[in-house]
Amino acid sequence: AMKSSGISLYQMLPSVVLISLAGFLAALFLSSSAGPWGRKAFKDFVFTIAHSRAGLGIQERIFCEPFKGITFYVSDFAPKERAMKDVFLVDRRDPAMTTTIVAKEGRIDSREDLRLITVRFFDGTIFMVDKKQEEGRTITFSTYDLGIGLDDIMPALAGREKDPKEMSFEELREGLRGPPKQNSRQPEILLELMERFSIPFAVFLMGLIGAPLGAQLRAGGRLVGIVVSLLIFLFYYLMLAGVRSIGETGLLNPAVGTWLPVLFLFCACLYLIKRSEEEKAMDFFEHLLRVRDHT
């Protein structure tokens, strides 16, 4: 209606730019602050649940397995203090070795900073036997700590080091310091840092691309605009996924690769605005839609 009243696309663009800019700022906030905080909070939440489960899963005089590959048997358990007496534990997490621990007392503790659950044993013996039962060792101890990390609770969340997606901007910059040969994670960290800016810019450009596509006034124009929008987004997503995979290997510099999908959107935006200014519709897609309607 505005276009038919003589208002050009360029006169309508300021409002589109403002809305797209709002999307850019929202995406920048999500990628730089909300996203890393959410991923870290999720891991902390999983660890908290696992820590609670360690106490709830242990019962007196019953063989129980609160964690995969670790079997407990205790004669007495105080849930509030997480204290155990006459403890028998079998650890089968190591594919090459089975560890059996017998101790007079034990206590479950946690290190939230390391996301590590620790089972501390007092006055006991460790029996270590390889899977083929060809070799074995016996160790007597007064105090022994057995660690249970996130990799034992949920393998997909494993890793003592922070994932780049959990890092703040300062932590990402710190991770880029030093020679690349001494830090194999630099391509992954640089990729994450670049994506925190490139993806919000992509959101901004997608908003601008919507203006010329929404201004299609010829027959089937709006449907054509939807089809073209989906194709542009699909091509952008495939480029983003491909560049991310190549960038993590170090074959493509992430500082360059992450902006290639954005460059594609920028070129598409200029092309579509130019076509809309010249009143040129998407003839190829309109022809396909007419053929579909006739059939």
N, C-alpha and C positions, 0 to 999 in steps of 0.2 A: 504493500500500500504506500509506503514512504517512497519507494523507488518510482512508482507510477505517478507520484505527485511532483516529481522533478528533483527529489533529493538524491544526490549521488552517493555511491558507496563510500567515497572518501569522507563525506559529511557524516555518515553513520559510524565510521570507524572509531572515533574517540570513545563512544560508549562501549564498543566491543573491546577496545584496548583496556579500558578501566576494569571491565569484568575479567578479562584475561590476566591482567596484572594482579587482581585479587586471587585468582587461581594460582598464579606464580608464587605469590607470597605464602599462600596456604601450603603449596607443595614444598616450598623451601623450608618452612617450619617443620613439616612432617619428616622430611628427609634429614634435616640437620639436628633436630631436637627430639621430637615425639617418637620417631622410628627407633633410634638408638636406645632411648629410655625404655620403650616398650619391649624391645628384645631383651634388654638386661633384666627388666622387671619380670619377664616371663621365666627366664632361667632361675632367678631368685625364688620365684613362686614354686617352680618345680622342685627346687632344692628344699624349700620349707616343707612341702608335702612329703618328700622323701624322708626328711628328718623325723616328721611325725609318724610316718609309716614304720620306721625302724623300731619305734617303741610299741606301736599297736600290733605289729606283726609277730612279736616275740611272746610266746606263751610258755608257762612253766611246764616242764616234763613232757613237752611235745616237740617233735622235730618240725621246724618251720623254716621257710625260705623267704624272708622279707625282701631280699635282693637276689637277683638272678645269679646263680652260681655260688651262693653262700648259704650254707645250712647251719642253723643254730639249734642247740639243745641246752637248756639251763634248768637247774633244779629250783632256783628261786629268782624272781625278777620283781624289782620295785619300779613301776612305770614312772612315778614322779621323779625319782632320782636317776632313773635309767641305769640302775645298778643291777648286776647279775652275780649269782654265786654258782660255783661248780659248773663252769662253762665248757661246752664241747662245740667246736666250730670246724666245719669243713669248707675250705675255699677251693673251688674248681674253676676259677676265672682264667688261670694260666693254662693254655692248651697243652703245655708240656709238663706241667707239674701239679700235683694235688697236695695242698697244705692242710694239715689237721692240727688244731690248737686245743690243748686242754689246759685250763687255768682254774685257780680257786675263785678268782673274782674278775669281774669285767665291768666296764662303764662305757656308755655311748655318749660321745660328745660331737660337736660340729665346729667347723671353721667356715663361717659364712663368707669371709673375704676370699677364701680359696674354693668355696663351694665343695667342701670336703667333709664327709662324715667319718669320724674316727672312733674305732672300737679299741679301747685301751684295756689290756689284760694285765693281771698281776699274779706273779708266782705260778708259772706254768711251764709247759713243754710244747715245742713245735716239732711235728713229724712231717718231713717233706719227702715225697716219693714221686718219681717221674711216672708218666702214664704207662710206660712199658714195664714198670715195677722192677727195673734192673738196678737202679741206684736209689739210695735214700740217705737222709740226714736227720739227726736229732739235735735240737737246740733247747737248752734250759735257760729260762729268763726270769728276771724279777719284774720287769715292765716291758711290754711290747705293744706297739700301736699298729693297727690294721686300718688302712685308708680305703674309703669307698667314695669314689668321685661320681660326677655326673655321667661319665662314660659307662659306669655300671648301672646307673639308674635309667638313663635315656641316651643311647649312643649317638643319636642325631644332634644332641646338645653337648657332645663331648668336647674336651679341649680346655686345658688350663689357661692358655692365652686367650685374651679377648678377641672375639671376632671383629673384623673391621667394621661391620654393620652396627656394632655396639659402641664403637669409639666416638668420642667427641672430636671436634675439629682440632683441638690442641693435641690430642692423642694421635690423630692421624698424621699431623705434621711431625710429631716426635718420631713416629714410625718410619718416616721417610728420610730421617737423618742417617748418615753413615753410608759407606760404599754399598751398592746394590749386591755385590757378591757376598757380603757378610749378612745380608738380610734378604732371604728368599721370599719374604712376604711383601716386599715393596711393590711389585706390580699389582697385587691384590689391594693393598692399601691405597695406592694412587688411583686405581680404578674406582674405589668407593668414594674417594675424595672428589674426583671429577664428576661422578654420577650425582652427587648431592647438589651440584649446580646445573648439570646438563638436563636432568629430568625435569626440574622446575621450568627451565627454558622451553622444554618440549611442551609442557602444559600450556605455557603462554602462547606458543606458536599454534598449537591445536585450536585454541580459542580464536585466534585470528583467521585460521583456515575456515572456520565455521561461517564467517561473514560472507565470503563470495559463494560458498556452497549453498548457504541459505537464501541467497539472492537470485537463485535460478527461477525465472518466471515462465519459462516455456513449458510445454506439455510434459508432464512427468518429471519436472525439474526437481521437486523436493525429494522424490524417490531416488533420482540420480544423485542428488547431494548426499543422501544417506549411504548409498552404495559406494560412492567415491570416498566418503569419510572413513568407512570401514576398511576399504582397501588401503588407504593411506596409513591408518593406524596399524593394520596388520603388517604392512611392509616396514613401518617404523619399529614395531615390536620385534620382528625377525632380525632386523639390523642390530637392534640393541642386544638381543640375546647372543647373536653371533659375535659381535664386537666384545661382549663381556667374556665369552668363552675364550676367544683368542687373546684378549688382553691379560687374562689371569695366567696364561702360559708365558707371557713376556715377549711373544713374537711380534705383537703390535703395541706401540707405545700408548698406554691408556690416556695420556694427556691429549693425544690426537684421536684415537679410536672412539672415545666416548662422545666426541662432538660430531662424528660422521652422521649418526641418525638425526641429530639436531640440524645439521646442514641440509639434509634431505628435506626435513620439514620446512626449513626456511625457503628453499628453492620452490617447493610445492606451494607455499603461501604466496610468494611473489608471482608465480605462474597463474594461480587461480584468481588472484586479485586483478592481474592484467587481463585475463579472459573475461572476467565479470565487467571490468571497465569498458571493454570493447563489445559488450553484449554478445559474447560468444558462449554458447551452451556446450555441454558435453555431448556432442553429436554421436559419438561412438556408443556411449551407454544408453542414450535415448533410443538409438536404433535397436539395440538389444532388447530394451523394454517393450518397444512396439512389436518386435517379432514375437516376444513372449505373449503379449496380449492377443495377437492374431492367432497364435497357436492354441 
